Amino acid sequence: MRYPPPMHVFGLLLLSTAGKFDIRVTEEMIRHSRIRDILYFAGFAYGIGVLLLVLASGISSRLRDTASRVTKKPFIVAAIFTALFVVATFVLELPLSFYSGYVVPHQFNLSNQDLPQWLGEQLKGLAISIVLSAVAGGLVMLAIQRIQRWWLAIWLGSIPITIFMVVVTPIFIDPVFNDFQPLKDQVLAKRLLDMAGRAGIEGSRVYQVDKSRQTKTMNAYVTGIGPTKRIVMWDTLLAKMSHDEVVAVMGHEMGHYVLHHLWKGIAFGLAIGFVMLFLAHRFYELGIARWGARWRVDSPRDPAALPWLLVLLSLSTFLLSPAINSFSRWEERQADTFGLQLTGLNEPMATAFIKLAENSKANPYPHPFIEFWRYSHPSIGKRVKEVLREGASETAR
Ligand SMILES: [Zn+2]
């Protein structure tokens, strides 16, 4: 008898590595993910409900009357209407946003915010949204009122505006909520600088952000375009992961950076936006013809019809979310592969993924339909498996 039998050795090897890469799926993870999934679908329905309520209750027409009393200039009327409308929907959506943004994270001990902090942040967000939406609402109504193919004009106009927003968000909007600084850990910074050099990225573009002010969860991301393009690491991630794990995560983010995923995302988003606007414009006019009188909305050129346009856009976004998320998951897989080729840190990547799942209390093995419909990243279970598989083939070669 041969001893030890080869199969046995293989089994022992499997056993010895099994513990390290096993994801402990807790009852808490399952419950938290289930609540998040329900909130995703319920939140969509609730949002549509709020918009229809604003139309059917006459809130929309009354806000338009108020705006029309201030001025007769169509652009300003639409801008004031939109600002008031944003406040109204903020109030109507507050119960759900409070539950999903404050109650649930506290219930699962994922938040570092008290109520005044949370509310303060919501109000800051509201202020930014009022200003940006007022301008957007004014421009959209101007197009609908003046241009026959308004949906095409809105789409063309959205191209420079989208690019402009991606450029300025990291320097004008993100700092309203958090403090961004160059990476503080010098040992880590040196390793990353070296890796960034190999990937063709200027190392000065790696920042850390004090997300621990808001949350106990961890993350990292790539943002900005051109002069504002950067990689941002949450301080929570830097605090809870080993250097090897941070470097592995950074390899993934560098993948997004080098592979121009932001540009590809914008191009994909614009293509989706084209389809959405084309579909929306047909139902927009049909809906106003049919229900306009009941809503006291005079015509498609009335600013009070804007909530109806939003119903159609949010419905089509929802229906297209499997396509949008499939695209995103494809980019994520590409970034995973790029990162591993750059760093060779397959095992630290796997343990980093496991920490991410445990830390955010997310089910690593969601139902395939849920993953298909609403996951922007492949599930953690799949990513760990993939990373270890790529690692294994790497060693075999
Ligand atoms: Zn990613």
Residues whose N, C-alpha, C, O or C-beta is under 5 A from the ligand:
A	BS01	ZN	E332 A335
